[in-house]
Amino acid sequence: MLGYALRRLILAIPLLIGITFISFFVIHLAPGEPTELQTGDTPVQSDKEVRERLRQVYGLDKPLHVQYWNWLNRLARLDFGRSFSPDARPVLQKIGERLPVTLLLNIVEMMVIVALAIPVGVLSATRQYSKFDKVTTIFVFVGFATPDFWLALMLMILFGVQLGWLPISGLRSPTWEYLSFWQQQWDFVAHLTLPILVATFGGLAGFSRYMRQSMLEVIRQDYIQSARAKGLPESVVIAKHALRNALLPIVTVLGLSLPGLIGGSVIVESIFAIPGMGQLMVQAVFERDYPVIMGNLVIVATLTLVANLIADLTYSLVDPRIRVAARRSRR
Amino acid sequence: MKGFWRAFRRNRLALIGGVVVVVLAALALLAPAIAPWDPNRPDVKKILDAPSRAHPLGTDQLGRDVLSRMLYGARVSLAVGFVSVGIATLIGIALGAAAGYHGGTIDAMVMRLVDLMLVFPRFFLLLAVLAFLRPSIWTIMVVIGLTGWMSVARLIRAEFLTLKEREFVLWSQSIGASAYRIIWRHILPNAIGPVLVAMTLGIPAAILTESGLSFLGLGVQPPHATWGNILNEGKDAIEIGWWLSAYPGLAILVTVLSYNLLGEGIRDALDPRLRQNVGRIVSRAR
């Protein structure tokens, strides 16, 4: 088990380098440079000397492969460089401030999705073609088709503007400091409600669909028939024999869907003005802040790889067949 | 083909989806003829007017007619959907066919590339790339296409793995047909069904991505109207003009929904075995 995890970790390193390689060259080869943007709105617009000096400061005057090599070298020492934006703070510090927010958002989102999608999927599979199944199927199709930014706007208009029940931007009210401890907690929850609702919506549709599909396949198996044949009550057959097996593929799907969920937080964070990684990424993209963009990509890719690894490990933990196969192949 | 049509016709939702898809395409094509107003003509006297008889879907911050802008926006959305999926499909077919037919090292390399692309948070990559390319309809199409070919490649590879063992392939090989010819003339036509489904389901995904990027201001740039950038303007006016956000989003929803229904309908009609089997066995078990 440990050996497998280690092997997977080592295999992930070339993957990560591949990702940085592609993105680094795409970003740097594309026309337009951060120096143009920074000198663009100053009176010395056409001052080539200023621009050259900036290029030297940022190391943009060196050949591309040298730049990449230097960047990779610093990365190996966990030095992500400094932001190109006027504050020039270390990239790692900037990301570090925002990572917890995005993680919190994604973890809560994940938990809500799993908690709702599994029962919904199981119910609509065990009652295929029932009214419940039809309603959830419609919900799934609508959920797949709803643009999350539009849903966010509609909820903001309804709950924020018309009804005035929930705050629509940021993580804290302006009066936060003057609130009591419990009011502060409530304030935080209220601010997170709409973003999490929006972020959960699309994912929920997908997962309940997968769960239904997986459950339908399991129910067809012979061992379910035999469980029924030996006289077990239907509830035991479903909850114990079927559910356990139907959950297996979901673990993998969960791991695979992570990039999508994290990507989705870009839109949610920028609509609701939540200071997370997604918002930082959008800002950096508009400012052409190379080091922040690259840092973001590396962190997000690493998180995804780690989450995939965890998903795979969980998979082999819960499925004895895979463990046995792995042991055999090692011999 | 007859069996396919018979199975497809029975699926009411897929039929509705298909009709909506056709109507949308017609509306987009005819936009210049049927748009009631010039989509880019501002009118200071009509800023953020609520929906009325003259402007059925209201006007925006510059007094432009939202309905006309949405009709023109449909052209952009559909064009981006079709072209980017076309690009993705071509790449997916080329790589998937090479991997599935030849196997070995080529297969391993292609599949590693697929893994790499799948692990990548696609939206982050899109953002990073678009920040540095001047965003236009063409760059959006190319970039979405270049990051969306993986599922087609996997699909084609899987089809090729089974098809290449069939007799008609072995016979062509035995009379000395080239790999290129076998792939394009003999195997691919047999794998076209799943590709068609993947394309139909890929178009709405591309439309969603494009509108998301335009919404963030990194997609198709104003004054070109797209559903995404009308929504972006709507975001700044949520307190006054709900119509500016409501209608374009509804248009995206309906479009994506219709394509999805159509795609699933085609899939079920192409492969009726799966559906019937599931239904029959489950009902017998009860």
Interface residues (C-beta under 8 A of the other chain):
Chain A: L15 G18 I19 S23 V26 I27 A30 P31 G32 Q128 Y129 F141 V142 F144 A145 T146 P147 D148 F149 W150 L151 L153 M154 M156 I157 G160 V161 L216 I219 R220 I224 Q225 R228 L256 P259 G260 I262 G263 G264 V266 I267 S270 I271 M281 V282 A284 V285 F286 R288 I293 N296 L297 V300 A301 T304 L305 N308
Chain B: D115 L116 L118 V119 F120 P121 R122 F123 F124 L125 L127 A128 V129 L130 A131 F132 L133 R134 P204 L208 S211 G212 F215 L216 G217 L218 L231 G234 K235 I238 E239 W242 S245 A246 P248 G249 L250 I252 L253 V254 T255 V256 L257 N260 L261 V278 G279 I281 V282 A285
